């Protein structure tokens, strides 16, 4: 049982509280399919997210199976399924891979055979078996909605929340999805399914309808009484009629009739036998079918409540017969598929020598373990890493971009180092009596220093800047680009630690490959670059790791991948001028700004390894910027990495649902 008691939620705007939900009260029994309908902006999605725990209400209580989810035990991820309107799967994965990934991330299966059995069962239940090998990017809108449902059903949730899963679909697909929701509610006696929809079609498939108007409940009852309550001929006339009165009046009217409707249609236990009966003997006055006709524009508070017996069980008898005839005539709808599926299942069972299930027998998904254990941190990390590499190898654009950067950027560096690095002239220790000759020799010495120092410093700096540029490209969109998927999986039990760890392992591969290849290629082609090779490679790796970490943190904090990319590009752009390698910064700001510039520390650390050579003095001749020792540079760049990872973890933990 799901119960909402006096739920209110306000948005603070310009110092004033604007109510989004106002005193929402209703209850839903198990095995029930509820539709939340209402005009655009009435608070349907806000209410659904409040139930899911994605938005925190200001007042009221939410009770699930008798417990207050705010004060007591919240819903376990295995109990809750949330299907948002937007696409929740990676385009380059197949339908089967998406469901298998959901199984690996959200359930603990004893072996691979059990896991794949659950995948197959879920695909069959949602009608996706024939599409198992099809990539998500080629699916239609209705097929994507089925996939979204399938990925939530792997845990057999008892509370399934669907946000506009039928919006934008053609009438046939809309009815098929609604029929699927109906079956999901009926096939599990403990499950509650709530569907937010703007459409007023196929309402007969729902057990009850909840109508919202400006954040207030103005009706909650069976679909067969909806038109009568609002005094309209067709359900489509309800929205225009809601605009004729204020939401306060509609809500007050429903408050007066709510208990009577609940008692009449068995939606909740009657609090008082005489309350709202309309007479004094504790019995509801039964009206004839003539009371079902709309009464023009009569006010809802004057409605004469008809009895449940006045309505056919599933709507009008002739409408039901028409719908049944349509389902029989139509050869490719969900009901037809279900019959074919049951027939195939019986045939398979007979072939295995098993007793087939009767047609009307309930079929449940395999239950997860009693203690609802989620997979461990490393199990989730392994699955995320496997999935990420699968997507990378299938994304040809990203793959060729990586190849172009890894091969092309080192070539940009060696263009300036094809000629041998100039050597620093030796200054004679013998002082000649000819002053002009001495001055000339000193001038030639300083010229050789400037030339050699400029080349060496430039080659080191170019490597560092290009490595940080590749790092920025790797990480800027990594989290922001899949934020919607992350939010859904976090709600389903994905640990932030597992997610961040998978990104570290994935991007760490690029850090090592790009930095080491850059350093080794330039070292071989441009022979004669002074300094300790291991130190120079370490500085490139640390610079790449620092920039990757910081840009990953930016990606985790940003909701939009475009914003994350732009901010990361700006960050790389600041590396060159603020490093002090080209132009020395003012002494007042150099210590402050350079601390945040990864390129400076990598550049300085590499140059410090040349301290025992003439090239170190040559570099000092072309720049007045302080050159820190490489051990200090490693420490500072490690701090950059830790700060970036801290932002990454915080951004991953922080919910950013729209």
Long-range contacts (C-beta under 8 A, 24 or more apart in sequence): 1-27, 1-28, 1-29, 1-30, 1-63, 1-64, 1-65, 1-66, 2-27, 2-28, 2-51, 2-62, 2-63, 2-64, 2-159, 2-192, 3-27, 3-28, 3-61, 3-62, 3-63, 3-64, 4-51, 4-60, 4-61, 4-62, 4-63, 5-60, 5-61, 5-62, 5-63, 6-59, 6-60, 6-61, 7-47, 7-50, 7-57, 7-59, 7-60, 7-61, 7-62, 8-57, 8-58, 8-59, 8-60, 9-46, 9-50, 9-55, 9-56, 9-57, 9-58, 9-215, 10-58, 19-215, 20-46, 20-215, 21-46, 21-47, 21-50, 21-57, 21-215, 22-214, 22-215, 22-216, 22-247, 22-251, 23-60, 23-216, 23-251, 24-60, 24-215, 24-216, 24-217, 25-60, 25-217, 26-210, 26-217, 26-220, 27-267, 27-268, 28-192, 28-194, 28-208, 29-192, 29-267, 30-158, 30-189, 30-190, 30-191, 30-192, 31-185, 31-186, 31-188, 31-189, 31-190, 31-191, 31-192, 32-185, 32-192, 32-193, 32-207, 32-208, 33-181, 33-182, 33-185, 33-186, 33-193, 33-195, 33-205, 33-206, 33-207, 34-192, 34-193, 34-194, 34-195, 34-206, 34-207, 34-208, 34-209, 34-210, 35-194, 35-195, 35-196, 35-197, 35-203, 35-206, 35-208, 35-209, 35-210, 35-223, 36-194, 36-195, 36-196, 36-197, 36-210, 36-212, 37-197, 37-198, 37-199, 37-200, 37-203, 37-209, 37-210, 37-211, 37-212, 38-198, 38-211, 38-212, 38-213, 38-239, 38-242, 39-198, 39-213, 39-239, 39-242, 39-243, 40-198, 42-212, 42-213, 42-214, 42-215, 43-212, 43-214, 43-215, 44-196, 44-198, 44-212, 45-163, 45-164, 45-196, 46-215, 47-196, 47-212, 48-161, 48-163, 48-194, 48-196, 49-163, 49-657, 51-159, 51-161, 51-194, 52-80, 52-82, 52-161, 52-491, 54-82, 54-491, 54-655, 54-657, 64-159, 75-159, 76-372, 77-106, 77-155, 77-372, 77-374, 77-491, 77-492, 77-493, 78-106, 78-107, 78-155, 78-156, 78-157, 78-368, 78-372, 78-374, 78-493, 79-155, 79-157, 79-158, 79-159, 79-372, 80-157, 80-159, 80-161, 80-491, 80-492, 81-149, 81-152, 81-153, 81-155, 81-157, 81-159, 81-160, 81-161, 81-492, 82-152, 82-161, 82-163, 82-488, 82-491, 82-492, 83-145, 83-148, 83-149, 83-152, 83-160, 83-161, 83-162, 83-163, 83-165, 84-148, 84-163, 84-484, 84-488, 85-163, 85-164, 85-165, 85-167, 86-484, 87-136, 87-144, 87-148, 87-484, 88-148, 88-151, 88-484, 88-485, 88-488, 89-136, 89-144, 89-147, 89-148, 89-151, 89-485, 90-136, 90-387, 90-391, 90-482, 90-485, 91-135, 91-136, 91-137, 92-135, 92-136, 92-137, 92-390, 92-391, 92-394, 92-395, 93-135, 93-136, 93-387, 93-390, 93-391, 94-132, 94-133, 94-134, 94-135, 94-136, 95-123, 95-128, 95-131, 95-132, 95-133, 95-134, 95-135, 95-136, 95-139, 95-143, 95-147, 95-150, 96-123, 96-132, 96-133, 97-387, 97-390, 98-136, 98-147, 98-150, 98-151, 99-123, 99-128, 99-147, 99-150, 99-151, 99-154, 101-383, 101-387, 102-150, 102-151, 102-152, 102-154, 102-492, 103-154, 104-375, 104-379, 104-380, 104-383, 105-375, 105-380, 105-383, 105-384, 105-489, 105-492, 105-493, 105-494, 106-154, 106-155, 106-374, 106-375, 106-492, 106-493, 106-494, 107-154, 107-155, 107-368, 107-375, 108-368, 108-369, 108-373, 108-374, 108-375, 114-366, 117-366, 118-154, 118-365, 118-366, 119-154, 121-365, 121-366, 122-150, 122-153, 122-154, 122-365, 123-150, 124-341, 125-150, 125-153, 125-184, 125-363, 125-365, 126-150, 126-153, 126-180, 127-176, 127-180, 127-334, 127-337, 127-341, 140-173, 141-168, 141-169, 141-173, 142-169, 142-170, 142-173, 142-174, 142-176, 142-177, 145-169, 145-177, 146-177, 146-180, 149-180, 149-181, 149-184, 152-492, 153-184, 153-365, 154-365, 155-368, 155-492, 156-188, 156-364, 156-365, 156-366, 156-367, 156-368, 157-191, 158-188, 158-190, 158-191, 158-192, 159-191, 159-192, 159-194, 160-184, 160-185, 160-191, 160-192, 160-193, 160-194, 161-194, 162-193, 162-194, 162-195, 162-196, 163-196, 164-196, 164-197, 164-198, 165-195, 165-197, 166-195, 166-197, 166-199, 167-197, 167-198, 167-199, 171-201, 172-333, 174-199, 174-201, 174-202, 175-201, 175-202, 175-205, 175-333, 175-334, 176-333, 176-334, 178-202, 178-205, 178-206, 179-205, 179-333, 179-334, 179-335, 180-334, 181-205, 182-206, 183-338, 187-362, 187-363, 187-364, 188-362, 188-364, 189-362, 200-235, 200-236, 200-238, 200-239, 203-235, 204-314, 204-315, 204-319, 204-320, 204-323, 208-267, 211-238, 211-242, 213-242, 213-247, 213-250, 213-251, 214-247, 215-247, 216-247, 216-248, 216-250, 216-251, 217-251, 217-254, 218-242, 218-247, 218-250, 218-251, 218-253, 218-254, 219-254, 220-254, 220-258, 220-261, 220-267, 221-261, 221-262, 221-265, 221-267, 222-265, 222-267, 222-308, 222-311, 223-315, 224-311, 224-312, 224-314, 224-315, 225-261, 225-265, 225-306, 225-311, 227-294, 228-291, 228-292, 228-294, 228-303, 228-306, 229-257, 229-261, 229-300, 229-303, 230-300, 231-294, 231-295, 231-296, 231-297, 231-298, 231-300, 231-303, 232-294, 233-294, 244-297, 250-300, 252-301, 253-299, 253-300, 253-301, 254-300, 256-301, 257-300, 257-301, 257-303, 257-305, 260-284, 260-305, 261-305, 264-305, 264-307, 264-308, 265-308, 266-308, 278-304, 278-305, 286-310, 374-493, 374-495, 377-495, 377-497, 377-498, 377-501, 378-498, 380-494, 380-495, 380-498, 380-499, 380-502, 381-498, 381-501, 381-502, 381-505, 384-498, 384-499, 384-502, 385-502, 385-505, 385-506, 388-502, 388-506, 389-506, 392-506, 401-473, 402-510, 405-470, 405-473, 405-514, 406-470, 406-513, 406-514, 406-517, 409-466, 409-467, 409-469, 409-470, 409-518, 410-466, 410-517, 410-518, 410-521, 410-522, 410-525, 412-462, 412-466, 413-459, 413-462, 413-463, 413-466, 413-518, 413-522, 413-526, 414-521, 414-522, 414-525, 414-526, 416-455, 416-458, 416-459, 416-462, 417-455, 417-459, 417-522, 417-525, 417-526, 417-529, 418-525, 418-526, 420-527, 420-528, 421-452, 421-455, 421-456, 421-526, 421-528, 421-529, 421-530, 422-448, 422-451, 422-452, 422-455, 423-448, 423-452, 424-448, 424-449, 424-452, 424-614, 424-615, 424-617, 424-618, 425-449, 446-621, 448-618, 449-617, 449-618, 449-621, 449-622, 450-618, 450-621, 450-622, 452-614, 452-615, 452-618, 453-615, 453-617, 453-618, 453-619, 453-620, 453-621, 453-622, 453-623, 454-622, 456-529, 456-530, 456-607, 456-610, 456-615, 456-618, 456-619, 457-581, 457-603, 457-607, 457-619, 457-622, 457-623, 459-522, 459-526, 459-529, 460-529, 460-536, 460-603, 460-606, 460-607, 461-576, 461-579, 461-581, 461-582, 461-599, 461-603, 463-518, 463-519, 463-522, 463-540, 464-539, 464-540, 464-543, 464-575, 464-598, 464-599, 464-602, 464-603, 464-606, 465-572, 465-575, 465-576, 465-599, 466-518, 467-514, 467-515, 467-518, 467-540, 467-543, 467-544, 467-547, 467-602, 468-543, 468-544, 468-547, 468-572, 468-575, 468-598, 468-599, 469-572, 470-510, 470-514, 470-544, 471-510, 471-511, 471-514, 471-543, 471-544, 471-545, 471-547, 471-548, 471-551, 472-547, 472-548, 472-551, 472-568, 472-569, 472-571, 472-572, 474-507, 474-510, 474-511, 474-548, 474-551, 475-507, 475-547, 475-548, 475-549, 475-551, 475-552, 475-555, 475-568, 476-551, 476-554, 476-555, 476-561, 476-564, 476-565, 476-567, 476-568, 476-569, 477-555, 477-561, 477-564, 477-565, 478-503, 478-507, 478-552, 478-555, 479-503, 479-552, 479-555, 479-556, 479-564, 479-648, 479-651, 479-652, 480-555, 480-556, 480-558, 480-559, 480-560, 480-561, 480-563, 480-564, 481-555, 481-561, 483-559, 483-561, 483-656, 486-652, 487-655, 487-656, 487-657, 490-652, 490-655, 496-649, 496-652, 496-653, 497-649, 499-652, 500-645, 500-648, 500-649, 500-652, 503-552, 503-648, 504-645, 507-548, 507-552, 508-545, 510-548, 511-541, 511-544, 511-545, 511-548, 512-541, 514-544, 515-540, 515-541, 515-543, 515-544, 516-540, 516-541, 530-610, 530-613, 530-615, 530-616, 531-606, 531-607, 531-609, 531-610, 531-613, 531-615, 532-609, 535-605, 535-606, 535-608, 535-609, 535-630, 536-606, 536-609, 538-605, 538-630, 538-634, 539-601, 539-602, 539-603, 539-605, 539-606, 539-630, 539-633, 539-634, 540-602, 540-606, 542-598, 542-601, 542-602, 542-605, 542-633, 542-634, 542-637, 542-638, 542-641, 543-598, 543-599, 543-601, 543-602, 543-637, 545-637, 545-641, 546-598, 546-601, 546-637, 546-640, 546-641, 546-644, 547-571, 547-572, 547-598, 547-640, 548-644, 549-640, 549-641, 549-642, 549-643, 549-644, 549-645, 549-648, 550-598, 550-640, 550-643, 550-644, 550-647, 551-644, 552-644, 552-645, 552-648, 553-643, 553-644, 553-645, 553-646, 553-647, 553-648, 553-651, 554-647, 555-648, 555-651, 556-647, 556-648, 556-649, 556-650, 556-651, 556-652, 557-647, 557-650, 557-651, 559-656, 575-599, 575-600, 579-603, 579-625, 580-623, 580-625, 581-623, 581-625, 584-623, 584-624, 584-625, 585-625, 590-625, 590-626, 595-636, 598-637, 598-640, 600-625, 601-628, 601-632, 601-633, 601-636, 601-637, 602-633, 602-637, 604-628, 604-630, 604-633, 605-629, 605-630, 605-632, 605-633, 605-634, 606-630, 608-633
